[in-house]
């Protein structure tokens, strides 16, 4: 039996744990939950419910033979930081799909990906590693989401749309078919991307345009 360690015991880490308990690997006994890795050892104090233990910090954890990992850090940059830390130690990550999600069998999905409640991933979609995909998202055919991107709830990606590495799509934002945003972009709440944008831009509005923060 494999044993899952969830990196991060804060809000999203708790969501990931609950979602995982409904998955086939957990229910069939293939993967149990060993606990959380978090340097804030009291992160679960006062939180209602029963939770796995916080075992310690990522930095000091020694990987065991049957360990597998999931990085539940909501911020793309911290997710990359801690995922790479575990990878350098020789650890391996699993992807977690909420049992209500609908994922095409010919979608290509990397390791360490989370797919949330009632999300629909269509045919030939490509998703890189350690991508966070929240609830009620809809990705059209052949869309591409690169490594460490963060996709919040109610996001729509049209066919062949692309989200670059480490970029964030905030709640209810969209990219129309065949358009893209580059690396480290942020698309604001409710914004609609209707043309291509390069790297390192913040976008807001309908149609979305660059803004200065």
C-alpha positions in Angstrom: 0.0 0.0 0.0 1.2 3.5 -0.9 1.0 6.2 1.7 0.0 9.8 0.7 1.6 12.9 2.2 -0.2 16.2 1.5 2.1 19.2 1.4 0.2 22.0 3.1 -2.3 21.6 5.9 -4.1 24.9 5.4 -7.4 25.5 3.5 -6.7 23.9 0.2 -4.7 21.0 1.8 -7.9 20.2 3.8 -10.0 20.3 0.6 -7.6 18.0 -1.1 -7.7 15.5 1.7 -11.5 15.4 1.7 -11.6 15.0 -2.1 -9.1 12.2 -1.9 -11.1 10.2 0.5 -13.8 9.8 -2.2 -11.4 8.5 -4.8 -11.0 4.9 -6.0 -7.3 4.5 -4.8 -8.4 5.5 -1.2 -11.6 3.5 -1.1 -10.0 0.4 -2.5 -7.1 0.6 0.0 -4.4 1.1 -2.6 -3.3 4.5 -1.1 -3.8 5.5 2.5 -3.2 9.0 3.9 -0.1 9.2 6.1 -0.5 12.9 7.0 0.3 16.5 6.1 3.7 18.1 5.7 3.7 21.7 7.0 6.1 23.8 9.1 3.2 25.2 11.0 2.6 22.3 13.3 -0.6 23.9 14.8 -2.2 24.6 11.5 -5.1 22.3 12.3 -5.7 23.4 15.9 -9.3 24.6 16.3 -10.4 23.4 12.9 -13.6 21.4 13.0 -13.4 17.7 11.9 -10.9 14.9 12.1 -7.7 15.3 10.2 -4.6 13.3 9.5 -1.6 14.4 11.6 0.9 17.0 10.7 4.1 15.0 10.5 6.6 17.8 10.1 8.1 20.2 7.6 8.9 19.4 3.9 12.5 20.6 4.5 13.2 18.0 7.2 11.1 15.1 6.0 13.0 11.9 5.0 11.1 10.1 2.2 10.1 6.5 2.9 9.8 3.6 0.5 6.0 3.6 0.1 5.5 7.4 0.2 3.7 9.4 -2.5 3.0 13.1 -2.4 0.6 15.8 -3.4 1.5 19.5 -3.2 -1.5 21.4 -2.0 -0.1 24.9 -2.2 -2.6 27.3 -3.8 0.0 29.8 -5.0 1.7 28.5 -8.2 5.2 29.7 -7.2 5.1 28.0 -3.8 3.7 24.9 -5.4 6.6 24.8 -7.7 9.1 25.4 -4.9 7.9 22.6 -2.7 7.2 20.1 -5.5 10.8 20.6 -6.7 12.1 20.1 -3.2 10.4 16.7 -2.9 11.4 15.8 -6.5 15.1 16.5 -5.6 14.7 14.1 -2.7 13.5 11.4 -5.1 9.8 11.6 -4.2 6.9 10.9 -6.6 3.5 12.7 -6.9 0.0 11.5 -7.7 -2.8 13.4 -9.4 -6.2 13.6 -7.6 -9.5 13.8 -9.5 -12.7 14.6 -7.6 -15.2 11.8 -8.1 -17.7 14.3 -9.8 -15.2 15.5 -12.4 -15.5 14.3 -16.0 -12.2 13.7 -17.8 -11.8 12.5 -21.3 -9.8 9.3 -21.5 -7.5 10.8 -24.2 -6.7 13.9 -22.2 -3.0 14.0 -21.3 -2.5 14.9 -17.7 0.8 15.3 -15.8 1.6 14.2 -12.2 0.6 16.2 -9.2 -2.6 17.6 -10.8 -5.8 18.3 -8.9 -9.2 18.3 -10.7 -12.0 19.7 -8.6 -15.8 19.3 -8.3 -17.9 19.0 -11.5 -15.0 20.1 -13.8 -15.2 18.9 -17.4 -12.0 18.2 -19.4 -12.7 17.5 -23.0 -10.9 15.4 -25.6 -7.2 15.9 -26.3 -6.7 18.5 -23.6 -3.1 18.6 -22.4 -2.4 19.5 -18.8 1.1 19.8 -17.4 2.4 18.8 -13.9 1.3 20.3 -10.6 -1.7 22.2 -12.1 -4.5 23.3 -9.7 -7.9 23.0 -11.3 -10.8 24.0 -9.1 -14.6 23.4 -9.3 -17.0 23.8 -12.3 -14.3 24.5 -14.9 -14.8 23.6 -18.6 -12.0 23.0 -21.0 -12.7 22.6 -24.7 -10.9 20.2 -27.0 -7.2 20.5 -27.5 -6.8 23.2 -24.8 -3.3 23.3 -23.2 -2.5 24.2 -19.6 1.2 24.3 -18.8 3.0 23.3 -15.6 2.1 24.9 -12.2 -0.8 26.9 -13.6 -3.7 27.7 -11.2 -7.2 27.6 -12.6 -9.9 28.8 -10.2 -13.6 28.0 -10.2 -16.0 28.5 -13.2 -13.2 29.1 -15.7 -13.8 28.4 -19.4 -11.1 27.6 -22.0 -12.2 27.3 -25.6 -10.8 24.8 -28.0 -7.1 25.2 -28.5 -6.8 27.9 -25.9 -3.6 27.9 -23.9 -2.5 28.9 -20.4 1.2 29.3 -19.8 3.4 28.0 -17.1 2.8 29.5 -13.6 -0.1 31.6 -14.8 -3.4 32.1 -12.9 -6.9 32.2 -14.2 -9.1 33.8 -11.5 -12.8 32.8 -10.9 -15.1 33.1 -13.9 -12.4 34.2 -16.3 -12.3 32.8 -19.9 -10.1 32.4 -22.9 -11.9 32.2 -26.3 -10.9 29.4 -28.7 -7.4 29.6 -30.3 -6.2 32.4 -27.9 -3.5 32.2 -25.2 -1.8 33.8 -22.3 1.9 33.3 -21.7 4.0 32.4 -18.6 3.4 34.1 -15.2 0.3 35.9 -16.4 -2.7 36.7 -14.1 -6.2 36.9 -15.6 -8.6 38.8 -13.3 -12.0 37.8 -12.0 -14.6 37.6 -14.8 -12.2 38.7 -17.5 -12.4 37.4 -21.1 -9.2 36.9 -23.1 -10.0 37.6 -26.8 -6.4 37.9 -28.2 -3.0 36.5 -27.5 -0.9 37.9 -24.7 2.8 37.2 -24.0 4.5 36.6 -20.6 4.3 38.4 -17.3 1.1 40.5 -17.7 -1.9 41.1 -15.5 -5.2 41.2 -17.4 -8.6 42.5 -16.5 -11.9 43.3 -18.3 -14.1 42.1 -21.1 -12.3 42.1 -23.5 -9.2 41.7 -21.2 -6.4 44.2 -21.5 -3.2 44.8 -19.6 -3.3 46.6 -16.3 -0.6 48.0 -14.0 -0.6 46.9 -10.4 
